[in-house]
Protein backbone atom coordinates (compact mmCIF):
# COMPACT_ATOMS: atom_id res chain seq x y z
CA UNK A 1 0.00 0.00 0.00
CA UNK A 2 1.44 3.40 -0.92
CA UNK A 3 1.39 6.64 1.12
CA UNK A 4 -1.70 7.85 -0.73
CA UNK A 5 -3.85 4.85 0.22
CA UNK A 6 -5.04 3.12 3.36
CA UNK A 7 -7.54 0.32 3.80
CA UNK A 8 -10.60 2.59 3.49
CA UNK A 9 -9.61 5.77 1.67
CA UNK A 10 -7.41 7.13 -1.08
CA UNK A 11 -6.19 10.70 -1.58
CA UNK A 12 -7.04 12.73 -4.64
CA UNK A 13 -5.72 16.24 -5.01
CA UNK A 14 -8.10 18.65 -6.69
CA UNK A 15 -8.18 22.39 -7.18
CA UNK A 16 -11.28 24.45 -6.50
CA UNK A 17 -12.11 27.88 -7.92
CA UNK A 18 -11.97 30.57 -5.22
CA UNK A 19 -15.66 31.37 -5.60
CA UNK A 20 -16.62 27.72 -5.06
CA UNK A 21 -14.48 27.52 -1.91
CA UNK A 22 -16.26 30.61 -0.61
CA UNK A 23 -19.66 29.06 -1.36
CA UNK A 24 -18.71 25.78 0.33
CA UNK A 25 -17.43 27.59 3.41
CA UNK A 26 -20.66 29.60 3.65
CA UNK A 27 -22.67 26.39 3.37
CA UNK A 28 -20.52 24.74 6.02
CA UNK A 29 -21.04 27.72 8.33
CA UNK A 30 -24.82 27.68 7.90
CA UNK A 31 -24.88 23.89 8.46
CA UNK A 32 -22.47 24.17 11.44
CA UNK A 33 -20.02 21.79 9.75
CA UNK A 34 -16.31 22.21 10.43
CA UNK A 35 -14.74 19.42 8.37
CA UNK A 36 -14.18 20.50 4.74
CA UNK A 37 -13.28 16.99 3.58
CA UNK A 38 -16.41 15.50 5.10
CA UNK A 39 -18.55 18.15 3.39
CA UNK A 40 -16.94 17.46 0.02
CA UNK A 41 -17.21 13.68 0.42
CA UNK A 42 -20.92 13.96 1.26
CA UNK A 43 -21.56 16.29 -1.70
CA UNK A 44 -19.78 13.86 -4.02
CA UNK A 45 -21.68 10.89 -2.57
CA UNK A 46 -24.99 12.66 -3.21
CA UNK A 47 -23.96 13.58 -6.77
CA UNK A 48 -22.84 10.01 -7.49
CA UNK A 49 -26.09 8.63 -6.08
CA UNK A 50 -28.17 11.02 -8.17
CA UNK A 51 -26.16 10.25 -11.30
CA UNK A 52 -26.73 6.54 -10.68
CA UNK A 53 -30.49 7.11 -10.44
CA UNK A 54 -30.52 8.94 -13.78
CA UNK A 55 -28.99 5.95 -15.59
CA UNK A 56 -31.76 3.56 -14.49
N, CA and C atoms as a LAMMPS dump frame, in Angstrom:
ITEM: TIMESTEP
0
ITEM: NUMBER OF ATOMS
168
ITEM: BOX BOUNDS ff ff ff
-5.0000000000000000e+02 5.0000000000000000e+02
-5.0000000000000000e+02 5.0000000000000000e+02
-5.0000000000000000e+02 5.0000000000000000e+02
ITEM: ATOMS id mol type element x y z
1 1 1 N 0.851 -1.17 0
2 1 2 C 0 0 0
3 1 3 C 0.906 1.246 0
4 2 1 N 0.609 2.2 -0.848
5 2 2 C 1.436 3.403 -0.922
6 2 3 C 0.984 4.458 0.094
7 3 1 N 1.701 5.575 0.172
8 3 2 C 1.392 6.643 1.124
9 3 3 C 0.045 7.306 0.853
10 4 1 N -0.458 7.192 -0.363
11 4 2 C -1.704 7.854 -0.735
12 4 3 C -2.936 6.995 -0.454
13 5 1 N -2.744 5.787 0.052
14 5 2 C -3.845 4.853 0.216
15 5 3 C -3.793 4.203 1.596
16 6 1 N -4.947 3.992 2.194
17 6 2 C -5.035 3.123 3.361
18 6 3 C -6.143 2.123 3.074
19 7 1 N -6.563 1.375 4.064
20 7 2 C -7.539 0.321 3.799
21 7 3 C -8.926 0.832 3.42
22 8 1 N -9.249 2.086 3.747
23 8 2 C -10.605 2.589 3.494
24 8 3 C -10.672 3.809 2.586
25 9 1 N -9.57 4.531 2.445
26 9 2 C -9.611 5.769 1.667
27 9 3 C -8.394 5.895 0.756
28 10 1 N -8.517 6.799 -0.19
29 10 2 C -7.406 7.128 -1.082
30 10 3 C -7.431 8.631 -1.317
31 11 1 N -6.269 9.256 -1.36
32 11 2 C -6.19 10.698 -1.576
33 11 3 C -6.295 11.036 -3.05
34 12 1 N -6.981 12.12 -3.308
35 12 2 C -7.035 12.729 -4.638
36 12 3 C -6.865 14.219 -4.431
37 13 1 N -5.955 14.806 -5.138
38 13 2 C -5.725 16.239 -5.005
39 13 3 C -6.479 16.954 -6.12
40 14 1 N -7.326 17.887 -5.708
41 14 2 C -8.095 18.652 -6.686
42 14 3 C -7.979 20.136 -6.36
43 15 1 N -8.208 20.942 -7.362
44 15 2 C -8.18 22.392 -7.182
45 15 3 C -9.602 22.91 -7.338
46 16 1 N -9.961 23.849 -6.475
47 16 2 C -11.282 24.452 -6.502
48 16 3 C -11.156 25.92 -6.886
49 17 1 N -12.079 26.435 -7.677
50 17 2 C -12.109 27.881 -7.916
51 17 3 C -12.37 28.609 -6.59
52 18 1 N -11.806 29.792 -6.449
53 18 2 C -11.965 30.575 -5.215
54 18 3 C -13.434 30.787 -4.866
55 19 1 N -14.245 31.131 -5.848
56 19 2 C -15.66 31.373 -5.596
57 19 3 C -16.34 30.127 -5.027
58 20 1 N -16.017 28.953 -5.562
59 20 2 C -16.623 27.719 -5.063
60 20 3 C -16.206 27.447 -3.621
61 21 1 N -14.945 27.68 -3.296
62 21 2 C -14.483 27.515 -1.915
63 21 3 C -15.287 28.431 -0.992
64 22 1 N -15.475 29.67 -1.41
65 22 2 C -16.262 30.615 -0.605
66 22 3 C -17.683 30.111 -0.397
67 23 1 N -18.29 29.566 -1.45
68 23 2 C -19.664 29.06 -1.355
69 23 3 C -19.727 27.84 -0.426
70 24 1 N -18.753 26.959 -0.538
71 24 2 C -18.71 25.781 0.333
72 24 3 C -18.554 26.207 1.79
73 25 1 N -17.64 27.136 2.045
74 25 2 C -17.426 27.594 3.412
75 25 3 C -18.672 28.255 3.994
76 26 1 N -19.402 29.003 3.177
77 26 2 C -20.662 29.596 3.647
78 26 3 C -21.683 28.504 3.969
79 27 1 N -21.755 27.503 3.122
80 27 2 C -22.669 26.392 3.369
81 27 3 C -22.284 25.649 4.648
82 28 1 N -20.996 25.419 4.817
83 28 2 C -20.521 24.743 6.025
84 28 3 C -20.883 25.545 7.272
85 29 1 N -20.727 26.853 7.187
86 29 2 C -21.038 27.719 8.327
87 29 3 C -22.524 27.638 8.665
88 30 1 N -23.379 27.706 7.645
89 30 2 C -24.82 27.676 7.895
90 30 3 C -25.288 26.306 8.388
91 31 1 N -24.549 25.246 8.016
92 31 2 C -24.885 23.89 8.461
93 31 3 C -24.125 23.49 9.723
94 32 1 N -23.298 24.414 10.256
95 32 2 C -22.474 24.168 11.437
96 32 3 C -21.573 22.941 11.245
97 33 1 N -20.954 22.858 10.081
98 33 2 C -20.016 21.787 9.751
99 33 3 C -18.621 22.383 9.727
100 34 1 N -17.663 21.682 10.345
101 34 2 C -16.309 22.212 10.427
102 34 3 C -15.291 21.407 9.623
103 35 1 N -15.673 20.277 9.078
104 35 2 C -14.741 19.418 8.368
105 35 3 C -14.966 19.544 6.854
106 36 1 N -14.065 20.269 6.179
107 36 2 C -14.182 20.5 4.741
108 36 3 C -14.22 19.181 3.962
109 37 1 N -13.333 18.269 4.291
110 37 2 C -13.279 16.992 3.576
111 37 3 C -14.593 16.222 3.702
112 38 1 N -15.145 16.203 4.897
113 38 2 C -16.41 15.496 5.103
114 38 3 C -17.52 16.129 4.274
115 39 1 N -17.538 17.459 4.188
116 39 2 C -18.547 18.148 3.387
117 39 3 C -18.41 17.761 1.927
118 40 1 N -17.183 17.783 1.421
119 40 2 C -16.936 17.46 0.016
120 40 3 C -17.275 15.999 -0.269
121 41 1 N -16.893 15.094 0.611
122 41 2 C -17.206 13.676 0.418
123 41 3 C -18.718 13.465 0.357
124 42 1 N -19.452 14.099 1.26
125 42 2 C -20.917 13.96 1.255
126 42 3 C -21.528 14.53 -0.017
127 43 1 N -21.045 15.689 -0.46
128 43 2 C -21.555 16.286 -1.697
129 43 3 C -21.295 15.367 -2.888
130 44 1 N -20.113 14.781 -2.928
131 44 2 C -19.777 13.858 -4.022
132 44 3 C -20.619 12.589 -3.956
133 45 1 N -20.846 12.097 -2.744
134 45 2 C -21.676 10.892 -2.567
135 45 3 C -23.097 11.147 -3.075
136 46 1 N -23.654 12.315 -2.747
137 46 2 C -24.991 12.663 -3.214
138 46 3 C -25.032 12.789 -4.734
139 47 1 N -24.035 13.425 -5.3
140 47 2 C -23.963 13.577 -6.771
141 47 3 C -23.846 12.217 -7.45
142 48 1 N -23.01 11.344 -6.918
143 48 2 C -22.837 10.009 -7.494
144 48 3 C -24.129 9.199 -7.386
145 49 1 N -24.818 9.334 -6.251
146 49 2 C -26.095 8.63 -6.075
147 49 3 C -27.126 9.123 -7.07
148 50 1 N -27.214 10.445 -7.234
149 50 2 C -28.173 11.024 -8.167
150 50 3 C -27.839 10.654 -9.607
151 51 1 N -26.575 10.632 -9.943
152 51 2 C -26.161 10.247 -11.299
153 51 3 C -26.505 8.787 -11.558
154 52 1 N -26.376 7.96 -10.544
155 52 2 C -26.734 6.545 -10.684
156 52 3 C -28.216 6.358 -10.909
157 53 1 N -29.044 7.181 -10.268
158 53 2 C -30.492 7.106 -10.442
159 53 3 C -30.909 7.53 -11.837
160 54 1 N -30.179 8.472 -12.438
161 54 2 C -30.52 8.94 -13.777
162 54 3 C -30.28 7.87 -14.841
163 55 1 N -29.344 6.97 -14.596
164 55 2 C -28.994 5.946 -15.587
165 55 3 C -30.002 4.796 -15.617
166 56 1 N -30.812 4.682 -14.566
167 56 2 C -31.757 3.56 -14.492
168 56 3 C -33.002 3.829 -15.274
